[in-house]
């Protein structure tokens, strides 16, 4: 039996109120700052964004960082998920637990831990010194930012990939073999195409989360690792240029939504048949 | 007379491909265990080229294990399997050249109907034109050439089954394995597809090993069938042999419906049988012990019958009536009576006299 409309609205009201008050209203407020300085309309923040070399460099850097972190996470996460999908359910559940374990530790603490490991007097460099090797500078470089971000995002990619792999009927690989496919062919012609939408979803989540990363680049990166979230923070806390901060935030939001849109267009066909596979 | 290739159906060119011939298959005392569970025990069987052999048994009887050993999905434990006299123990699945139809069809969901049927030909590195031509011919055979561009999820169960069949035979394997291919379909469709499968197999000429737990299906389709239980072949023979001369109580009860009655004792030509009482046998030597099997269609109602029992219920079957009786010893005996002409069906609780030919009794060991 379907519920009557007023009851549905009543049930939705608390959540809608919360989202409206605490999310939509502030968002509209921030976005209005891009064209309104509190007393009158202005095009100054948008002009500042387009004229700012720093902003454009940082935007590009943010994009490149998100892309490379996502690529590394997929390269490491997909094979790990594939391996897990071949295990017995009990062993797999145990490994899943281990993979999710880092989520119980705050991102801040995990990031500080990397300072201890990678720093000048850190575990890596003391180890190298003990072996008579010269210390390497990892901390406060892009390498450290990558290490820190991959460590945080990898579990999400693994779990997303794994979920889609477990939906694949294992008999399909048997069928492929019986039809003349080698193990490698049955992987590339059957398993991979069927798991690619799950991997893409994991990649998208990873990419979008990377675009908004703040703590890890701030703590592990150097000045050349500043990304857009750090730049926004700088505008809000140091230069008090809220209009510029708002226009940067809006640009980030627009880019993220554009990514989602492109992904949706690319995946529409694939989702159709993987959805049908679930209902079998 | 040569067996026509399925591709001749399309364009009548006789030299397009060589006609497919079935291979012989030999299982040599295959034994397969999982921990302490014995899935197959001393499994030996020879299947002639072009023969339709069915492995029939309840779930867990080892029939699917035998099929998976042959397909190469699991290692042959002890023993060996030969195709055309050559051991395949060390040949990987894809090199065995065996077509297989799975219970849940296992169509590739990301490939169209055509893409599915073309898959085995692509794996063999065939030229694109040839792949297309042969795939269409196979689809035409199963009358699905109009649906070549559909995706699997757009097909009905029966259509999926036909695509799976076309995909399994398009590369003209000499052996075709079918694992409960009709298990997920409704009764009417199963009966239609049974006839189709049989017809295609005759066209193609390949050897078929068919796994099912449906005895009716097994009787309809098979040249010979092996009844399996607990990893062992209980009896192997033609459908008629297994129906008429079951060798054990298991086979007698598994194939068709049957009254299986214990033999108590015999003195001279009189034997006491569970459910029937003391029967004076004239036609043949009475059984001394063990069991007898008596098919429901071999019992007839007659006022001068040698046995009698109380009618419990008469069930209407359309073309026949099934009588369920209970003997004085509480044993249930049932029989069927064709409904030709007017039949007076007695009321439940009535004493019914009935009889049978002594030759219709099958003697079974204890």
Interface residues (C-beta under 8 A of the other chain):
Chain A: X169 X171 X172 X174 X175 X176 X177 X178 X179 X180 X181 X182 X185 X189 X190 X193 X194 X270 X272 X273 X274 X276 X277 X279 X280
Chain B: X71 X72 X73 X92 X93 X94 X97 X98 X99 X100 X102 X104 X106 X108 X109 X110 X119 X120 X123 X124 X151 X152 X153 X167 X168 X171 X177
